[in-house]
């Protein structure tokens, strides 16, 4: 079974590979909205329609918390006889001190391996593959999610399989060693990719005191030294019902899902809240800006600037403003794109905020050429300095960005196999209340909200500036650390 480690460094690579075609959100989480580069609709034409559709869509989302704390979330859609099932767990690198870094991901690899059902020879295992139950998993900073897709008559079987994997793993040593080697191979592939150095360096500089908390991949040392006892430690600490959510989308009735959930997971023993005993770390703010030149055998020059952004639960209002402002900048007719792309200084550029409970990063990522690199860097900082100018974007652009964000969220619900992960992401990092109120809060985002976000997190704030380029390109570009933080010669 193929498993994909969904981390920011792989998303960065995807962005770089597609950069010449169209800008993508850096570090695109499952919920991230792709830029609507072809759409030019106005808010007056779009917003009323999407508001009605949003109310209808959100009314279909129901949830119930079992007595043991397991949250069961259902989004019904009976258009086709397919269902998606996901178990979301609040685990990932934000729970990992250095000695455990990468082991949430290793645990993920063990999830669908031998469990009590295999030991007992459960009948359903004989036909599970024939029933078309397809399963996979992923690990991020603030969530590990396990999911299955199947036809609606097989929902209960899929839920039984998910229960057995979650509650009764065996951690056979032979399988553990196989998966350890699989994870090490993933790390090797990442380390052999020159673009991986960019995101790793940014991560280590932005979150300098606790870098392991932002690195889901981990490192070879922790993975190599891991044991099945550590897997059981992770299970006992995080794989408890009051730290998990069961999500079902598609052709299923909510009451039936709740019934199955109670039957299969209702006696799952509640545990101690892991975030009381092992709270999230507090990432200290950057003390100063710094620029880093990274030399790797790459063909293009990649410019990257990062800041500490807002955290869910501490400054929710800024997270809505961040999403709206990023969408304004991403539109092809924005001043940001016209000043950088249309002038030919960069091939493409993206500005993005990554929603997180424990400090979401803000980033600019651009591709350019050696002869234009210094001018491009100066132009980026010139635009940043102008973000709060009253004329930087129009009221129409503001309203259009909000409308397009809302329309895009509704459009993404058409593929529930993917939207299931969106729900899991929101549940883990923000909670369902944030999700339910998200589109309404987007609509209420004002210019003043965006100005406060820019002033609080971007303009004049310490940041990290990076460039990824080859030795030959650097000989021509002559970029300095001062250039990368906006303090080079004007």
C-alpha positions, 0 to 999 in steps of 0.5 A: 500500500502506497503511503504519502508523507504530506508535508510542506517540503513535498508541497514546496516541490510540487509548487516548484515543478509547476511554477512555470505553469501556474502558482500553487499555494506553498505548503498546500494543506488539504484545505488550501484553495487553488488560485482561481486564475481564470475567474474574473467574477465580481462579488455582486455576481457571486456572493449571494449565490455562494451564501445560499449554497453554503448554508445548504451545504453546512446544514448537511454536516452533522456531528456527535460526540460519544461518551468516550470523547470520540467525535463522529462527523457526517457529511451526507451526499447521496448522489453516487453510492460511494462513501469515504471514512477517515480516522483523524488523530491529533498527532504529528510533528507538533507532538514530537520532541527531538527524540520522537521526531518522525515517529508519528509518521512511522506509526502511520506506516504500521497502522494498517498492518497486523492487528487482532483481527489478523490474529483471530482470522476475522472473516471480513479480512478474506473479502476486504480487497474484493469489496473494493475497500481502498485505504491510505494514510498521511502525516502532517504537523498537526494531524495523522489521518487514516482513510478508506473509500468504498461503495456505500453497502460496505461502510460497516465493514470499512468501519470494522477494519478501521476499528481493528487497526486503531484499537488492536495493533500487534506491531509485529517486529518483522513488519515494523522493520519493513516499514522502518526501511520504507520510511528511511527510503522516503527520507533518502529520497527527500534528502537527495532532492535539492529542493528539500533543502529549501523548506528544511532550512526555512523550517529550522530558521523560523522555528529555531528552538523547536524545529522537530515540531515542524518536521513531520518527516523526522530524521534517520537517527530517530527512525533507525533507533525506534522500537515497537515499545515506542509505537505502543507509547504513541498509541497509549498517548495519542490513539485514544477516542478523546483525541480522535474523530471519525469522519464519514462523507458520501452516501451514508445516513448520519443516524446509521453512522452514529449507530455503527460508531457507538457499536464499534467504538463506544467501548474504546477506553477514554484516556488522559488528554495528551495536551494537558500532560504534554502541551504544545511548545511555544515557538519564540518569535524571531529576534532578527531577520536573517538571509541564507544562500543555499547552493544546490545543483538546480536550474532555476533560482527560487526565492523564499521569504518566511514569517511567523503567522497567526495561530488558531485559538490566539488570533483567529481574526488574523487567520481569516484576513490572511486567507483573504489577503493571500487570495487577493495577491494570487489573482493575476490582475493584482498589483502584486502579480503585475509588479512581479510577473507581468514585468518579467522579474519572476516567472511566477510568485505565490503568497500564502499563509498555512493555517495552524494551531501552533504558529502558521507560517507566512511565505512568499515563494518565487522563481526567477533567473540569475540576471533578474534575481537581485531586482526581483528580490528588491521588487518583492520587498517593495511590494511588501512595504506597500501592502497597507497602502490604501490603493494597493487593492480595490474594494472590488478586489477585496469582495471578489477574493472573498467570493472566489474563496467561498465559491472554491470551498463549495466547488471542492466539496464536489469530490468528497474523497478529498473533502473528507481530508479537508474536514479532518484537517479543520477538525484537528487544527481548528475545531469544527466551530471554526470550520462552521463559521469559516465562510461567514467570517471570510465575508466579514473580513474588512480592509481594517482586518487585513491592515492589522494582519499585515502590521502585526505579522509582516511589515517590519517584522523579523523574517527569514529570506532564502535563495536556492540556486546553483554555484554558477547562478550565484556567480552571476546573481551575486545575491547577499544575505542582506539582499534576501532580507530586504537590506541590500543596496537600493 
